[in-house]
Structures are given as C-alpha cells and as structure tokens.
Amino acid sequence: MQGEESDNSQAIGKAEIDAAELDEPHRKMLEFVELLTRSAYKTTDSDVEQLRIAGWDDQQIAEMVYIAALFALFNRVADAFGLADPKYGEMPGP
C-alpha cells in the first residue's frame, strides 16, 4: 500500500476502514490497531485470538502492538512539544 494513491489508501488514511476494500485479515488488523490506539486497556485475549483466526501469527501480532505503541509515543511527544502537524495526507507524492 505504500506509495499507492487509491481510494483504499485514502480511506485508510482517513481512518474510514469500512470504506476501504480490504480482505478480512487486513480489516481485522486495522480494527485491532484502532482498538489499541483508542483504548488499549480494553484489549482482550479474544481480540488477539480473532487475529490468529484471521491468519496472523504471534510475531506479526506483536509487531502490530509495537508499531501502534511507537506511533502513540511519537504523537504524544509531538503534542507535548507543540510540534506542528506535518499534514502527511496532504503531501504531494515523489
């Protein structure tokens, strides 16, 4: 998806998961990452099991958690220091 300028990538960039044409594993991944981002304390064993059922292995699930956590960290640091929003979604392609 990186570098892609499609309706799917635009919908995902706007967090409009339902508007994107995704296969079930990728939809489950994005739903899980949204749960982690918005309310990680609500994550259950069942949520992780649903990812396994969708075909993700434990290493991939761990990477989802690590990446979501790093983005949360970066966003909070940027907010704490008052850094300007770089507006990535509005940046022109290469």
N, C-alpha and C positions, 0 to 999 in steps of 0.2 A: 504494500500500500504506500510505502514511502515514495514521494515524488509523484504520486498519482493525483491527477486533477479530475476526479469523477464525482458524480452525485454522492456515491458512497463515502468517499473520503471527506467531502464537505459535510455530510450528515454526521459522520463520526466526530469531526472537528467541532461540531456544534452540540455534541452530546445528544443527538437525536438518533439513538440506536434503532428505534423502531422504523425509522425512515430508510435505513441502510439495508441493502440486500446482502445479508451475511449468512453463512452456514451456521448450523447450530453450535458447534464448538466455539466459534469466534463470538457469537452472540452471548453465550454463557460466560466467556472470558470477560467481555466488556461489562456485562451485568455484575459480575463478581468484583471487578476493579472499581466500578461505580459504588458498590456497597462498601468496599474498603475505604474509598475516598470520602464518602459522605458520613459513614457511621461504622467504622471498623469494629467497634465493640459489639455490634450486632451480628458479626460473622459467626457461623455455627459449623459444626462438623458436617452437617448436611449440605451446606453450601460448597464445601470442599469436595464432598462425595459427588455432588452433581457435576463438578468439573471432571472428576475421574470418569464418571459415566459418559461424559461428552468426549472423552478421549485424551484428556490432558494427564500427563504423569506428574508425580510429586515434585520433580525438579522444575518442570515448567510452571507448576502452581507456585512454588517458592519464588521463582523469578517474577511472576506477576505481582506477588506481595512486595518483593524488594523494589521493583520499579515504581509501583504505586507509592511506596513509602518515600523513595527518593524524590519523586515529584512533589509530594506533600511537603517534604523538608525544604526543597528549593523555593516553593511558593511561599512558605511561611517566612523564610529568610528574606526573600524579596519584599514581602509585605512589611516585615519588621523594620527594614531599612528604607522603606518608601521608594523602592525602585520602580521606575515607570514600566507599565505594561508594554512589552515589545510588539504586541499585536501580530503574533506569528501567523494567524489565519488570514491576515491582510497583506502579508509579504508576497511580493512577486516571485515567481519561480526563477530558477537559474537561467 
